[in-house]
Amino acid sequence: MRAALIPALTAVPLILMSATQGWSQPICRPTLAFTEAHYAPTKLPKLERKWTVAFTVDASPCATSSGSFSILFTVWNENAPDIEYVETLQWVPNLNVISKEFWADEAVGAYRLNDIAPCTCSSSKK
């Protein structure tokens, strides 16, 4: 039993050293900033309206030209409980626009960035 224990104890530090090298890689993420949100007028006869939010993306730390992120939405409803959900979307550098359709009795109560996926770092950020 002792013969098997010595190689196992020797292997543990080697595994931990190789794992920490991977953890020390720089993590880059683009910077997203919401700039404007508004509703379009209600469309008859469906009584729907379009909510649009614009946001900018500074992808200078990234070597990639697109990536994913998620937004946590809180939707208010006059005739039902409010709901929260997370939606995963794609970004590209510079200006982006997201549009969603809502019924007349619904409204976006709040929205915030939930997560931004890391990107491959550009050579200038390493």
Helices and strands as residue ranges (DSSP letters): H 2-23, E 31-39, E 48-58, E 67-77, E 83-91, E 94-103, E 106-116
